[in-house]
Amino acid sequence: MANSDDWLVATPDGLFDGSPDSWNLLLWRFGGDTFNALPVEAYFNEFYYPGVLADIFGGKDPKAPQDIAQKDRRQPRVAIALSGNSTGKIATREVTIKLEITDAEPDKQHALGCGARDLRLFRNGLLVKTWPDDVLKGASKRTVEATIPVIAGENRLSVYAFNNDNIKSGDASLSLSGADNLKRMGTAYVLAIGVEQYENPQYDLHYPVADATEMGGQLKDQQERIGRYNPIVTISLFNAEATRANILLALKRLAGSDLGPLPATAPRTLAKINQAQPEDAVIIYFSGHGAADHDRFYLIPHDLGYRGARTNLEGFKMILAHSISDRDLEGALKDLEANQILLLIDACKSGQALKAEEQRRGPMNTRGLAQLAYEKGMYILTASQSDEVAFESEKLKHSYLAYALLEDGIKKGLADLDGDRQILLQEWFAYATEHVPQIRRDRNKGSKELIEDEPDEQKVQRPRVFYTRQGGAERLIIAKVGNGNSQ
């Protein structure tokens, strides 16, 4: 784009790629009709193709899965308004928002409307609430309401839906200004999960509890020193307490979807969890076994549901049935609202959590943990790629990832990549992705896999990172180095 760093490329049959801010700068025009046009981003589901230009230059001939002109291009209409007659700055913590969805009219090519499904509401670019599946439920128009928190300052609300052909509607928006009395210091929640003693001792590990303990302690100490969040609430689930039910309950309590009395068998530490608010930070760390099966990833909790030999294939299937899939994580986190959300998975095959199903990220109508992360502005770091194991070391007394993040990254300050005496989240993750492979090369002996279904010939371990926030998002400082006081 002229006078801009943004860019967009499109092929004749509709495939496109570009920077996010460019998506609405161009329109698709059909049949030479100037008035028969839609924004580029309306076609994300079928036609967004990251790297299309590089593939073409590399001699490939990418093709769109369907002629763009054959899609039902009619869009449902969405509108958003504040319920009631409030004007000026909002001084109450919660407001009710009305969303009106209207079907497209039948036309010569279509006897019915286009439908409206999977409505999404965002605040300041981050997903607040979804209405899955058919929104209209047979009607031509429907109004739904949502009661949402208001933060001090700007609250840019936006909403969109999809038609039955997964064509995105236009966005409707509403700007609210929260009064100064709504200012609050955010709470930082650190959920540290470590499983080294399993229901089946054949799966035991050595250092996940030590890693999770130090991760929780280091993050608590550093955040108290930085002073951005107060209080810092650390929740620890170790070994027998790190069951499938307890882990999911902790996540759901953070998301506000299960705040009732704790079950009698639940650890009392879960009572410290309140529903996270838009000003809060949530950091989730899991260390233990992980597994991948086809396009799914699984965290393996203490109660893995199998007591037989590790060589039994049926036993592996039983373990997966008792584990926490990426779909389970997606469901537990879908209602979570926080200013910063970090998920660190220190387990084998953990990169599969970011690879499952749809590998593109954008305003698309797809499922998956990474798509949810895109919409929530989450940051995810996994210990390995989807086809790699992750290691712990007797010499280091840590997993490789935990050692890189904690001992070298924070304690030695090596993750301060720009030398400003503070470690930003992006620096921390970038350091780990570069340093873990080096640790693996240097320490191929004396290491143990965090799931032992692969031979020790694997010479590399490469963490995988995911974050999508554009410029302007608040920087999250993970740690300060030495006596640095810069903000």
Secondary structure, 3 states (H helix, E strand, C coil): CCCCCCCEEECCCCCEEECHHHCCCCEEEECCEEEEEEEHHHHHHHHECCCHHHHHHCCCCCCCCCCHHHCCCCCCEEEEEECCCCCCCECCCEEEEEEEEECCCCCCCCCCCCCCEEEEEEECCEEEEEEEEECCCCCCEEEEEEEEECCCEEEEEEEEEECCCCCECCCEEEEEEECHHHCCCCCEEEEEEECCCCCCHHHCCCCHHHHHHHHHHHHHHHHHHHCCCCCEEEEEEEHHHCCHHHHHHHHHHHHCCCCCCCCCCCCHHHHHCCCCCCCCEEEEEEECCEEEECCEEEECCCCCCCCCCCCCHHHHHHHHHCCEEHHHHHHHHCCCCCCEEEEEEECCCHHHHHCCCCCCCCCCCCCCHHHHHHHHCCEEEECCCCCCCCEEECCCCEEHHHHHHHHHHHHCCCCCCCCCCEEEHHHHHHHHHHHHHHHHHHCCCCEEECCCCCCCCCCCCCCEEECCCCCCCCCCEEEECCCCCCC
